[in-house]
């Protein structure tokens, strides 16, 4: 888990914010999507299961380190990737003796 550095997380968070901004500025297009309904549902199901799996991993990591993970639930639901990166950095910080 120590492969995460502040520089890497900062870069990834910046890229996430930039892509989110581009996505929000594009708006909706006038043409119909070519994706089938079942394909969209399959993608949503996979994403939801991935989020559940990641939060279970976060619970496990927090329990091992004696931290409270439930404070991270709302930010995780709203923005999973940035919350996960910040959570990993939070678990890596040095404890003062």
N, CA, C and O atoms as CSV, one atom per row, in Angstrom:
chain,resi,resn,atom,element,x,y,z
A,1,UNK,N,N,0.808,-1.188,0.000
A,1,UNK,CA,C,0.000,0.000,0.000
A,1,UNK,C,C,0.855,1.258,0.000
A,1,UNK,O,O,0.326,2.348,-0.218
A,2,UNK,N,N,2.127,1.147,0.231
A,2,UNK,CA,C,2.986,2.318,0.306
A,2,UNK,C,C,3.448,2.808,-1.058
A,2,UNK,O,O,4.315,3.679,-1.134
A,3,UNK,N,N,2.885,2.266,-2.142
A,3,UNK,CA,C,3.234,2.766,-3.466
A,3,UNK,C,C,2.524,4.075,-3.762
A,3,UNK,O,O,2.884,4.764,-4.716
A,4,UNK,N,N,1.528,4.432,-2.969
A,4,UNK,CA,C,0.807,5.682,-3.151
A,4,UNK,C,C,1.639,6.815,-2.592
A,4,UNK,O,O,2.062,6.761,-1.437
A,5,UNK,N,N,1.877,7.823,-3.378
A,5,UNK,CA,C,2.576,9.006,-2.896
A,5,UNK,C,C,1.647,10.206,-3.013
A,5,UNK,O,O,0.649,10.165,-3.733
A,6,UNK,N,N,1.981,11.262,-2.306
A,6,UNK,CA,C,1.156,12.465,-2.354
A,6,UNK,C,C,1.156,13.068,-3.760
A,6,UNK,O,O,0.151,13.623,-4.205
A,7,UNK,N,N,2.274,12.958,-4.444
A,7,UNK,CA,C,2.370,13.488,-5.804
A,7,UNK,C,C,1.444,12.707,-6.752
A,7,UNK,O,O,0.741,13.307,-7.565
A,8,UNK,N,N,1.447,11.384,-6.647
A,8,UNK,CA,C,0.585,10.548,-7.480
A,8,UNK,C,C,-0.877,10.835,-7.192
A,8,UNK,O,O,-1.668,10.996,-8.122
A,9,UNK,N,N,-1.250,10.903,-5.930
A,9,UNK,CA,C,-2.639,11.152,-5.563
A,9,UNK,C,C,-3.066,12.543,-6.021
A,9,UNK,O,O,-4.181,12.718,-6.513
A,10,UNK,N,N,-2.191,13.527,-5.864
A,10,UNK,CA,C,-2.510,14.873,-6.328
A,10,UNK,C,C,-2.744,14.916,-7.824
A,10,UNK,O,O,-3.672,15.572,-8.297
A,11,UNK,N,N,-1.902,14.215,-8.567
A,11,UNK,CA,C,-2.062,14.156,-10.023
A,11,UNK,C,C,-3.361,13.457,-10.406
A,11,UNK,O,O,-4.093,13.937,-11.272
A,12,UNK,N,N,-3.650,12.330,-9.768
A,12,UNK,CA,C,-4.874,11.595,-10.072
A,12,UNK,C,C,-6.122,12.390,-9.698
A,12,UNK,O,O,-7.106,12.383,-10.439
A,13,UNK,N,N,-6.089,13.074,-8.556
A,13,UNK,CA,C,-7.235,13.892,-8.160
A,13,UNK,C,C,-7.435,15.060,-9.123
A,13,UNK,O,O,-8.567,15.402,-9.464
A,14,UNK,N,N,-6.347,15.662,-9.554
A,14,UNK,CA,C,-6.441,16.762,-10.525
A,14,UNK,C,C,-7.034,16.269,-11.840
A,14,UNK,O,O,-7.881,16.939,-12.431
A,15,UNK,N,N,-6.593,15.106,-12.294
A,15,UNK,CA,C,-7.132,14.534,-13.532
A,15,UNK,C,C,-8.616,14.221,-13.377
A,15,UNK,O,O,-9.398,14.437,-14.303
A,16,UNK,N,N,-9.001,13.718,-12.219
A,16,UNK,CA,C,-10.403,13.407,-11.960
A,16,UNK,C,C,-11.254,14.675,-12.016
A,16,UNK,O,O,-12.309,14.687,-12.649
A,17,UNK,N,N,-10.801,15.736,-11.357
A,17,UNK,CA,C,-11.550,16.995,-11.349
A,17,UNK,C,C,-11.638,17.575,-12.763
A,17,UNK,O,O,-12.687,18.079,-13.163
A,18,UNK,N,N,-10.550,17.505,-13.510
A,18,UNK,CA,C,-10.543,18.010,-14.882
A,18,UNK,C,C,-11.534,17.232,-15.756
A,18,UNK,O,O,-12.326,17.832,-16.482
A,19,UNK,N,N,-11.489,15.899,-15.686
A,19,UNK,CA,C,-12.408,15.079,-16.481
A,19,UNK,C,C,-13.859,15.285,-16.059
A,19,UNK,O,O,-14.756,15.295,-16.901
A,20,UNK,N,N,-14.091,15.450,-14.761
A,20,UNK,CA,C,-15.452,15.708,-14.284
A,20,UNK,C,C,-15.950,17.046,-14.817
A,20,UNK,O,O,-17.106,17.162,-15.225
A,21,UNK,N,N,-15.085,18.052,-14.814
A,21,UNK,CA,C,-15.459,19.357,-15.359
A,21,UNK,C,C,-15.781,19.284,-16.840
A,21,UNK,O,O,-16.768,19.861,-17.296
A,22,UNK,N,N,-14.948,18.574,-17.593
A,22,UNK,CA,C,-15.200,18.411,-19.037
A,22,UNK,C,C,-16.523,17.692,-19.263
A,22,UNK,O,O,-17.305,18.080,-20.131
A,23,UNK,N,N,-16.773,16.651,-18.484
A,23,UNK,CA,C,-18.022,15.884,-18.612
A,23,UNK,C,C,-19.230,16.769,-18.327
A,23,UNK,O,O,-20.220,16.721,-19.058
A,24,UNK,N,N,-19.157,17.573,-17.277
A,24,UNK,CA,C,-20.296,18.415,-16.918
A,24,UNK,C,C,-20.513,19.542,-17.922
A,24,UNK,O,O,-21.651,19.953,-18.148
A,25,UNK,N,N,-19.443,20.046,-18.527
A,25,UNK,CA,C,-19.571,21.131,-19.498
A,25,UNK,C,C,-20.087,20.659,-20.852
A,25,UNK,O,O,-20.669,21.445,-21.599
A,26,UNK,N,N,-19.885,19.400,-21.173
A,26,UNK,CA,C,-20.344,18.881,-22.467
A,26,UNK,C,C,-21.849,18.886,-22.581
A,26,UNK,O,O,-22.386,19.156,-23.655
A,27,UNK,N,N,-22.536,18.596,-21.508
A,27,UNK,CA,C,-23.999,18.574,-21.549
A,27,UNK,C,C,-24.521,17.359,-22.293
A,27,UNK,O,O,-23.765,16.457,-22.653
A,28,UNK,N,N,-25.798,17.352,-22.511
A,28,UNK,CA,C,-26.404,16.217,-23.198
A,28,UNK,C,C,-26.427,16.477,-24.705
A,28,UNK,O,O,-26.569,17.615,-25.154
A,29,UNK,N,N,-26.288,15.422,-25.454
A,29,UNK,CA,C,-26.339,15.549,-26.916
A,29,UNK,C,C,-27.773,15.322,-27.387
A,29,UNK,O,O,-28.593,14.751,-26.668
A,30,UNK,N,N,-28.053,15.764,-28.570
A,30,UNK,CA,C,-29.397,15.657,-29.126
A,30,UNK,C,C,-29.665,14.289,-29.741
A,30,UNK,O,O,-30.822,13.895,-29.885
A,31,UNK,N,N,-28.621,13.565,-30.104
A,31,UNK,CA,C,-28.816,12.269,-30.755
A,31,UNK,C,C,-29.064,11.169,-29.721
A,31,UNK,O,O,-28.678,11.288,-28.559
A,32,UNK,N,N,-29.706,10.118,-30.165
A,32,UNK,CA,C,-29.981,8.980,-29.294
A,32,UNK,C,C,-28.716,8.149,-29.102
A,32,UNK,O,O,-27.877,8.057,-29.998
A,33,UNK,N,N,-28.593,7.558,-27.947
A,33,UNK,CA,C,-27.453,6.706,-27.660
A,33,UNK,C,C,-27.611,5.367,-28.372
A,33,UNK,O,O,-28.723,4.867,-28.542
A,34,UNK,N,N,-26.487,4.798,-28.782
A,34,UNK,CA,C,-26.546,3.502,-29.455
A,34,UNK,C,C,-26.405,2.351,-28.466
A,34,UNK,O,O,-26.504,1.186,-28.852
A,35,UNK,N,N,-26.175,2.669,-27.190
A,35,UNK,CA,C,-26.072,1.597,-26.200
A,35,UNK,C,C,-27.441,0.975,-25.948
A,35,UNK,O,O,-28.449,1.677,-25.865
A,36,UNK,N,N,-27.462,-0.305,-25.833
A,36,UNK,CA,C,-28.693,-1.002,-25.503
A,36,UNK,C,C,-28.964,-0.858,-24.006
A,36,UNK,O,O,-28.041,-0.638,-23.222
A,37,UNK,N,N,-30.205,-0.981,-23.624
A,37,UNK,CA,C,-30.593,-0.849,-22.220
A,37,UNK,C,C,-29.898,-1.894,-21.354
A,37,UNK,O,O,-29.406,-1.567,-20.274
A,38,UNK,N,N,-29.849,-3.135,-21.808
A,38,UNK,CA,C,-29.238,-4.181,-20.985
A,38,UNK,C,C,-27.734,-3.951,-20.822
A,38,UNK,O,O,-27.169,-4.323,-19.793
A,39,UNK,N,N,-27.079,-3.350,-21.807
A,39,UNK,CA,C,-25.650,-3.038,-21.676
A,39,UNK,C,C,-25.447,-1.980,-20.601
A,39,UNK,O,O,-24.544,-2.094,-19.773
A,40,UNK,N,N,-26.281,-0.963,-20.616
A,40,UNK,CA,C,-26.199,0.086,-19.608
A,40,UNK,C,C,-26.472,-0.485,-18.225
A,40,UNK,O,O,-25.770,-0.149,-17.271
A,41,UNK,N,N,-27.470,-1.332,-18.101
A,41,UNK,CA,C,-27.773,-1.942,-16.800
A,41,UNK,C,C,-26.620,-2.825,-16.328
A,41,UNK,O,O,-26.314,-2.850,-15.136
A,42,UNK,N,N,-25.981,-3.541,-17.236
A,42,UNK,CA,C,-24.854,-4.397,-16.886
A,42,UNK,C,C,-23.689,-3.554,-16.370
A,42,UNK,O,O,-23.038,-3.932,-15.396
A,43,UNK,N,N,-23.425,-2.431,-17.007
A,43,UNK,CA,C,-22.348,-1.539,-16.574
A,43,UNK,C,C,-22.659,-0.983,-15.187
A,43,UNK,O,O,-21.782,-0.941,-14.324
A,44,UNK,N,N,-23.891,-0.561,-14.973
A,44,UNK,CA,C,-24.288,-0.014,-13.665
A,44,UNK,C,C,-24.176,-1.082,-12.584
A,44,UNK,O,O,-23.703,-0.798,-11.484
A,45,UNK,N,N,-24.601,-2.292,-12.879
A,45,UNK,CA,C,-24.501,-3.384,-11.910
A,45,UNK,C,C,-23.049,-3.666,-11.548
A,45,UNK,O,O,-22.728,-3.828,-10.370
A,46,UNK,N,N,-22.174,-3.727,-12.537
A,46,UNK,CA,C,-20.762,-3.962,-12.270
A,46,UNK,C,C,-20.153,-2.836,-11.440
A,46,UNK,O,O,-19.372,-3.095,-10.524
A,47,UNK,N,N,-20.498,-1.609,-11.750
A,47,UNK,CA,C,-19.990,-0.456,-11.007
A,47,UNK,C,C,-20.463,-0.494,-9.557
A,47,UNK,O,O,-19.681,-0.248,-8.639
A,48,UNK,N,N,-21.748,-0.804,-9.351
A,48,UNK,CA,C,-22.289,-0.873,-7.993
A,48,UNK,C,C,-21.605,-1.980,-7.192
A,48,UNK,O,O,-21.268,-1.781,-6.025
A,49,UNK,N,N,-21.400,-3.138,-7.808
A,49,UNK,CA,C,-20.714,-4.238,-7.111
A,49,UNK,C,C,-19.267,-3.881,-6.798
A,49,UNK,O,O,-18.756,-4.249,-5.739
A,50,UNK,N,N,-18.608,-3.179,-7.692
A,50,UNK,CA,C,-17.245,-2.734,-7.441
A,50,UNK,C,C,-17.199,-1.776,-6.256
A,50,UNK,O,O,-16.297,-1.863,-5.423
A,51,UNK,N,N,-18.162,-0.868,-6.176
A,51,UNK,CA,C,-18.208,0.066,-5.048
A,51,UNK,C,C,-18.422,-0.665,-3.725
A,51,UNK,O,O,-17.801,-0.324,-2.718
A,52,UNK,N,N,-19.291,-1.658,-3.725
A,52,UNK,CA,C,-19.511,-2.445,-2.508
A,52,UNK,C,C,-18.224,-3.164,-2.116
A,52,UNK,O,O,-17.838,-3.154,-0.947
A,53,UNK,N,N,-17.562,-3.785,-3.081
A,53,UNK,CA,C,-16.312,-4.493,-2.805
A,53,UNK,C,C,-15.246,-3.542,-2.264
A,53,UNK,O,O,-14.538,-3.882,-1.316
A,54,UNK,N,N,-15.126,-2.362,-2.855
A,54,UNK,CA,C,-14.138,-1.390,-2.390
A,54,UNK,C,C,-14.434,-0.906,-0.977
A,54,UNK,O,O,-13.517,-0.741,-0.172
A,55,UNK,N,N,-15.710,-0.676,-0.667
A,55,UNK,CA,C,-16.021,-0.218,0.694
A,55,UNK,C,C,-15.772,-1.317,1.711
A,55,UNK,O,O,-15.342,-1.035,2.830
A,56,UNK,N,N,-16.033,-2.556,1.346
A,56,UNK,CA,C,-15.703,-3.668,2.248
A,56,UNK,C,C,-14.195,-3.717,2.475
A,56,UNK,O,O,-13.752,-3.961,3.598
A,57,UNK,N,N,-13.403,-3.491,1.436
A,57,UNK,CA,C,-11.945,-3.434,1.590
A,57,UNK,C,C,-11.554,-2.289,2.522
A,57,UNK,O,O,-10.667,-2.443,3.362
A,58,UNK,N,N,-12.218,-1.138,2.373
A,58,UNK,CA,C,-11.932,0.001,3.247
A,58,UNK,C,C,-12.267,-0.327,4.701
A,58,UNK,O,O,-11.526,0.050,5.609
A,59,UNK,N,N,-13.380,-1.025,4.925
A,59,UNK,CA,C,-13.748,-1.443,6.291
A,59,UNK,C,C,-12.665,-2.330,6.865
A,59,UNK,O,O,-12.259,-2.152,8.014
A,60,UNK,N,N,-12.190,-3.286,6.077
A,60,UNK,CA,C,-11.151,-4.206,6.532
A,60,UNK,C,C,-9.851,-3.465,6.864
A,60,UNK,O,O,-9.243,-3.715,7.904
A,61,UNK,N,N,-9.430,-2.559,5.987
A,61,UNK,CA,C,-8.192,-1.822,6.218
A,61,UNK,C,C,-8.302,-0.920,7.447
A,61,UNK,O,O,-7.353,-0.804,8.221
A,62,UNK,N,N,-9.447,-0.291,7.623
A,62,UNK,CA,C,-9.643,0.582,8.781
A,62,UNK,C,C,-9.677,-0.233,10.069
A,62,UNK,O,O,-9.148,0.200,11.093
A,63,UNK,N,N,-10.295,-1.406,10.024
A,63,UNK,CA,C,-10.375,-2.248,11.217
A,63,UNK,C,C,-8.995,-2.718,11.647
A,63,UNK,O,O,-8.690,-2.748,12.839
A,64,UNK,N,N,-8.165,-3.084,10.688
A,64,UNK,CA,C,-6.817,-3.542,10.985
A,64,UNK,C,C,-6.013,-2.428,11.658
A,64,UNK,O,O,-5.192,-2.698,12.535
A,65,UNK,N,N,-6.246,-1.183,11.252
A,65,UNK,CA,C,-5.482,-0.051,11.780
A,65,UNK,C,C,-6.186,0.666,12.920
A,65,UNK,O,O,-5.671,1.660,13.434
A,66,UNK,N,N,-7.351,0.182,13.324
A,66,UNK,CA,C,-8.071,0.774,14.438
A,66,UNK,C,C,-8.670,2.135,14.127
A,66,UNK,O,O,-8.739,2.990,15.010
A,67,UNK,N,N,-9.100,2.352,12.902
A,67,UNK,CA,C,-9.693,3.627,12.484
A,67,UNK,C,C,-11.188,3.439,12.254
A,67,UNK,O,O,-11.668,2.314,12.121
A,68,UNK,N,N,-11.924,4.560,12.210
A,68,UNK,CA,C,-13.354,4.531,11.949
A,68,UNK,C,C,-13.613,4.775,10.469
A,68,UNK,O,O,-13.281,5.841,9.950
A,69,UNK,N,N,-14.196,3.808,9.791
A,69,UNK,CA,C,-14.426,3.926,8.354
A,69,UNK,C,C,-15.786,4.543,8.033
A,69,UNK,O,O,-15.994,5.024,6.919
A,70,UNK,N,N,-16.692,4.536,8.968
A,70,UNK,CA,C,-18.054,4.982,8.669
A,70,UNK,C,C,-18.135,6.480,8.397
A,70,UNK,O,O,-19.108,6.943,7.802
A,71,UNK,N,N,-17.137,7.239,8.819
A,71,UNK,CA,C,-17.082,8.659,8.486
A,71,UNK,C,C,-16.833,8.868,6.997
A,71,UNK,O,O,-17.127,9.935,6.459
A,72,UNK,N,N,-16.290,7.846,6.328
A,72,UNK,CA,C,-15.933,7.921,4.910
A,72,UNK,C,C,-17.069,7.474,3.997
A,72,UNK,O,O,-16.941,7.563,2.776
A,73,UNK,N,N,-18.163,7.003,4.551
A,73,UNK,CA,C,-19.240,6.430,3.724
A,73,UNK,C,C,-19.888,7.465,2.802
A,73,UNK,O,O,-20.005,7.214,1.603
A,74,UNK,N,N,-20.310,8.608,3.319
A,74,UNK,CA,C,-20.969,9.607,2.477
A,74,UNK,C,C,-20.048,10.148,1.382
A,74,UNK,O,O,-20.461,10.202,0.224
A,75,UNK,N,N,-18.805,10.553,1.708
A,75,UNK,CA,C,-17.924,10.985,0.616
A,75,UNK,C,C,-17.669,9.877,-0.403
A,75,UNK,O,O,-17.533,10.152,-1.595
A,76,UNK,N,N,-17.603,8.624,0.057
A,76,UNK,CA,C,-17.373,7.501,-0.852
A,76,UNK,C,C,-18.547,7.319,-1.807
A,76,UNK,O,O,-18.344,7.020,-2.984
A,77,UNK,N,N,-19.761,7.493,-1.320
A,77,UNK,CA,C,-20.938,7.352,-2.178
A,77,UNK,C,C,-20.977,8.482,-3.214
A,77,UNK,O,O,-21.359,8.260,-4.363
A,78,UNK,N,N,-20.586,9.682,-2.809
A,78,UNK,CA,C,-20.645,10.828,-3.716
A,78,UNK,C,C,-19.520,10.830,-4.746
A,78,UNK,O,O,-19.751,11.162,-5.908
A,79,UNK,N,N,-18.305,10.466,-4.337
A,79,UNK,CA,C,-17.146,10.468,-5.238
A,79,UNK,C,C,-16.196,9.353,-4.816
A,79,UNK,O,O,-15.268,9.600,-4.046
A,80,UNK,N,N,-16.408,8.134,-5.303
A,80,UNK,CA,C,-15.644,6.977,-4.828
A,80,UNK,C,C,-14.137,7.057,-5.067
A,80,UNK,O,O,-13.362,6.783,-4.150
A,81,UNK,N,N,-13.708,7.420,-6.256
A,81,UNK,CA,C,-12.282,7.395,-6.565
A,81,UNK,C,C,-11.476,8.400,-5.741
A,81,UNK,O,O,-10.474,8.017,-5.137
A,82,UNK,N,N,-11.875,9.665,-5.696
A,82,UNK,CA,C,-11.103,10.593,-4.864
A,82,UNK,C,C,-11.125,10.219,-3.385
A,82,UNK,O,O,-10.117,10.354,-2.691
A,83,UNK,N,N,-12.286,9.745,-2.901
A,83,UNK,CA,C,-12.383,9.349,-1.494
A,83,UNK,C,C,-11.467,8.171,-1.209
A,83,UNK,O,O,-10.818,8.134,-0.163
A,84,UNK,N,N,-11.403,7.214,-2.113
A,84,UNK,CA,C,-10.519,6.065,-1.921
A,84,UNK,C,C,-9.061,6.497,-1.862
A,84,UNK,O,O,-8.303,6.007,-1.023
A,85,UNK,N,N,-8.662,7.406,-2.741
A,85,UNK,CA,C,-7.270,7.867,-2.744
A,85,UNK,C,C,-6.938,8.628,-1.461
A,85,UNK,O,O,-5.868,8.434,-0.884
A,86,UNK,N,N,-7.845,9.487,-1.016
A,86,UNK,CA,C,-7.606,10.236,0.223
A,86,UNK,C,C,-7.603,9.294,1.415
A,86,UNK,O,O,-6.818,9.481,2.344
A,87,UNK,N,N,-8.471,8.278,1.407
A,87,UNK,CA,C,-8.514,7.290,2.485
A,87,UNK,C,C,-7.190,6.533,2.586
A,87,UNK,O,O,-6.679,6.311,3.683
A,88,UNK,N,N,-6.642,6.142,1.442
A,88,UNK,CA,C,-5.358,5.435,1.443
A,88,UNK,C,C,-4.258,6.326,2.021
A,88,UNK,O,O,-3.439,5.868,2.818
A,89,UNK,N,N,-4.240,7.597,1.619
A,89,UNK,CA,C,-3.254,8.514,2.187
A,89,UNK,C,C,-3.466,8.711,3.683
A,89,UNK,O,O,-2.501,8.815,4.440
A,90,UNK,N,N,-4.723,8.763,4.111
A,90,UNK,CA,C,-5.040,8.905,5.533
A,90,UNK,C,C,-4.490,7.722,6.334
A,90,UNK,O,O,-3.954,7.898,7.428
A,91,UNK,N,N,-4.629,6.521,5.779
A,91,UNK,CA,C,-4.126,5.345,6.492
A,91,UNK,C,C,-2.593,5.292,6.498
A,91,UNK,O,O,-2.010,4.642,7.366
A,92,UNK,N,N,-1.939,5.955,5.560
A,92,UNK,CA,C,-0.489,5.892,5.471
A,92,UNK,C,C,0.223,6.936,6.320
A,92,UNK,O,O,1.428,6.825,6.544
A,93,UNK,N,N,-0.497,7.946,6.795
A,93,UNK,CA,C,0.195,9.002,7.529
A,93,UNK,C,C,0.836,8.448,8.784
A,93,UNK,O,O,0.369,7.477,9.380
A,94,UNK,N,N,1.894,9.085,9.154
A,94,UNK,CA,C,2.659,8.641,10.321
A,94,UNK,C,C,1.934,9.049,11.595
A,94,UNK,O,O,1.424,10.164,11.703
A,95,UNK,N,N,1.895,8.140,12.553
A,95,UNK,CA,C,1.309,8.442,13.841
A,95,UNK,C,C,2.340,9.065,14.760
A,95,UNK,O,O,3.486,8.618,14.820
A,96,UNK,N,N,1.926,10.102,15.478
A,96,UNK,CA,C,2.869,10.712,16.420
A,96,UNK,C,C,2.894,9.893,17.702
A,96,UNK,O,O,1.849,9.483,18.209
A,97,UNK,N,N,4.066,9.665,18.209
A,97,UNK,CA,C,4.221,8.818,19.403
A,97,UNK,C,C,4.081,9.610,20.665
A,97,UNK,O,O,4.184,9.053,21.758
